[in-house]
Amino acid sequence: MLFKRLRHRKESASQSIEDYLRHIIGIKTRNLEIYRVALTHRSASKESNLAKYINNERLEYLGDAVLNSIISEYLFKKYPLVNEGALTEMRSKLVCRERLNMLARKIGLCTYISAQSGVKAKSIDGDAFEALVGAIYLDKGYKMTQEIVLKRLFLLHLDVESVIQEDTNYKGKLYNWGNKNNREIRFENQLNYEGDERKLHKSEVFIDGVLFGEALHYTIKKAEQMAASRALETISEQEYES
């Protein structure tokens, strides 16, 4: 059985998913069913003759790739003198899970997500946002998706310049949060290896002994920052759901 997650407001009887897409995202759908799939969490998977489980995970995978391509091109053109490393960091700030969760809530997408009652997943809103991008891409093609993502979603609902200028010292932010809330923050690091023998550093961050985030990178510093960022996303989700 499918259950609607109603977080911010109740869906009016007259406002369907099709109405929502037309008024909030500005499109008239050709294939409404693909958008229904995009808003179906795996806990509410449907079955068909073609597949045992139908949910938004495949569309999320596609949407993630399309979204990264759109934002990469946007930043490449907007900042012609910025190097690759800085562009990558800018993109990470714009498409991180916390940002996508926030965008999904801001546009009211979470109201339409189907999930089993009681399911609490820290990335459910952001995952649906990516799946929605994947659905738009399949329904409308790349150019239209690019226009919708930039004009109707990111540039309309985000102050991109402010986001890019945000402090990315996630480790420092996490320690500050721990000090304010009297929580113990501990990082553990270890070496991993890829097939080409390049060293990868794995960083795990624990809060009061519980794992809250982990990440892999070629430098310890970056791995710790990424793990801290994921821990902050988890904290944000828990505070949001409480």
Secondary structure, DSSP 8 states (H G I E B T S, - for coil): ---B--SSS---TT--HHHHIIIII----S-HHHHHHHTB-GGG-B--SS-S-B-SHHHHHHHHHHHHHHHHHHHHHH-TT--HHHHHHHHHHHHSHHHHHHHHHHTTGGGG-B--TT---TTHHHHHHHHHHHHHHHHH-HHHHHHIIIIIIIHHH--HHHHHHS---HHHHHHHHHHHTT--EEEEEEEEE-TT--EEEEEEEEETTEEEEEEEESSHHHHHHHHHHHHHHHHHHHHHH-
